[in-house]
Amino acid sequence: MRGLLIRNNDTVRENGRLVVIDGIDYYKQRILIAIKTNFQENVYARNVGINWVQIFSEKVSQDRILSELRKVILKDSETVAVTSLEIVEFNRDNRKLSVKFKLISIYGNLTLIEDL
């Protein structure tokens, strides 16, 4: 798949032209956008994202958080498997969540540590 490079919630341009990415770079971008999107926030993809309001406002277990992340990651058609998923830091009061995950995609293995 191919798509536009997005940084800071905006498309990236070089020499006045939109930057197109593909392969593992586009896959990584799609996964990160999907897990950072609040559920039903995207008008073009209402079933994408995680209910972050509920996770940070209610006593949701860490197992449930990991389950929600896994579901969103596996929705991507280019994800083969989630081999590891762990919470590095979780502070409900400060709304801070860092996760580390290892994925197998059709492009190969991918390891990410991300602040959500």
Secondary structure, DSSP 8 states (H G I E B T S, - for coil): -EEE-EETTEE-EETTEE-EEEHHHHHHHHHHHHHHSBTT--TT-TT-SB-HHHHHHTT--HHHHHHHHHHHHHHSTTEEEEEEEEEEEEETTTTEEEEEEEEEETTEEEEEEEE-
